[in-house]
Amino acid sequence: MSVTQTKKDLVLGFVDFLQTSINNGTIASDDCESVEVAIECLSEVFNLEGVTKEQVYGNTNLLSLFEKSFKKEESSSQDNSTAAADTAPVDRDAAERAKLEGNRFMSQKQFESAIVSYTRAIELDATNAIYLSNRAAAYSNLRQHELAVADATRAIELDPNYSKAYSRLGLAKYALGDAQASLRAYKKGMEVEGEQCSDAMKRGYETAKKRVEEELASASPANAESADGASTERSGDSVNAPASAPGFPDLASLGNMFGGAGGGMPDLSALMGNPQVRAMAQNLMSDPSALNNLMANPALQNMASQFSSGGGMPNMADMMANPDLQNLARSFMGGENNQ
């Protein structure tokens, strides 16, 4: 069987590749002799004598042509894959039926089955924000709030004007303990709904707002800011009291917690909610000798003696004005905090 010119050109390119590999050191010196024998054999079998690479390939070579062809095939494969994804069949009727089935399961509180139906709808039409939002609601009912957040967020990305997705996101964030994110989601939902804002969206917003305000008040009872930025002033005489030194507790506020100028039993819930008091308690617990030093303090011994002798609770405002107790409090607060 005769050898076609195309096959000869192919072998010529391969022979040139082998020769180039010898010249540029790609082939180890120990193997060069074997490769040269292969070149001679191929040249003889395919009758390549007198034919040069330039006559057939010009300024290019077989390796360059191969690389170009490979890259072209790879690019074509990627384009075909993208086109296939873009043109994936969307059966909207079947998707809608699956959604309705999921809605029925939701009304029957069969939330796992609802998720299966909504997932089928999403697979049939992944561009519909309603299906993702509905599945987020089902996840929330199963307390799978992270998954609910993911679905609601994706629904918003698909359709930023679909308000229910913000409501689902707000609910899931609230359940996860992120009241501020919940408040932002409900606020955005109210903006999307505009003048026709639903009662459910308003209730969600007010609930999240109340929680944010409670968290702010708990974090800073002396001077909390409300969720909408309003400042809540301290009540009583502490409003006009001078500011304490940096890192030093607000003794007037502590006095109020202990019953104010009139003495009496302390407000324990307010006392334990004060971060300065908590810090003092932590210092006491972390230092074994701290409690002994505290009880050896003459001022505290005098207070204990007065109480045990029937003198009643001391006047806490006077106590907080006592320089010895101020120094004692400062020592257990750890001194001044820089920055």
Summary of the structure (lengths in Angstrom):
residues: 339
radius of gyration: 39.8
end to end distance: 91.2
largest distance: 125.4
contacts: 933
relative contact order: 0.04
helix: 72%
strand: 1%
